Structure formats: structure tokens, C-alpha cells
Amino acid sequence: MLTVGIGFWFIFQAMLNMGAMLGLLPLTGIPLPLIGYGGTSLAIFLAAFGIVINISRQVSNQETS
């Protein structure tokens, strides 16, 4: 559930940014994930992806046991 939530968060933020750049949505100031200028946003996304990688490792370790 947590991995799905982080994935949805990433996709939602990317779609919101692209929609704003195309003029379909109002500008919100949300940077493009992993590309935009927001330093804090980049740090939070990297931490979230670290959590996803940790979950992936734990699931693969449980399958081999």
C-alpha cells in the first residue's frame, strides 16, 4: 500500500506539472519530480524512493526464505 501511494504521488505531481505547463491546469508551483529546481522536493522524493527500494528488498528476501 505504501509503495502504491508513493507511486501515485510521483505520477500525480508529474501530471499536475505537465498540465500546468501545457496551460490545461493553473500554475501551482510544484516542481517536476526529479528534474525541477526544488531542492527540498528532490530530497523528499529520494527518501521516498529509498523507502520503496527497502520494501522491495524485504519482499524479495521473504520470497527466498
Summary of the structure (lengths in Angstrom):
residues: 65
radius of gyration: 14.8
end to end distance: 22.4
largest distance: 51.1
contacts: 141
relative contact order: 0.14
helix: 71%
strand: 0%
